[in-house]
Amino acid sequence: MSSKTKRRVSGTTSTTAESQPNATLTRRFSTSTEFNPDYTQIKTGLKRIGVLAASFITILVVLSFFLK
């Protein structure tokens, strides 16, 4: 049968593991203030979809009068 050996964990790895989440948190907060997205293309796309939807509904209403 194989013998089981225990691995030792040095104290330096536990301190670096604890300090890394703090570093990522500070980095995460600093990048959130710099994040400034540009939504102009999205706004124009939504306006275009709205105009198309309104025109299709208008066409359907007009066609419903002719079909009756």
Buried (B, 14 or more C-beta within 10 A) or exposed (E): EEEEEEEEEEEEEEEEEEEEEEEEEEEEEEEEEEEEEEEEEEEEEEEEEEEEEEEEEEEEEEEEEEEE
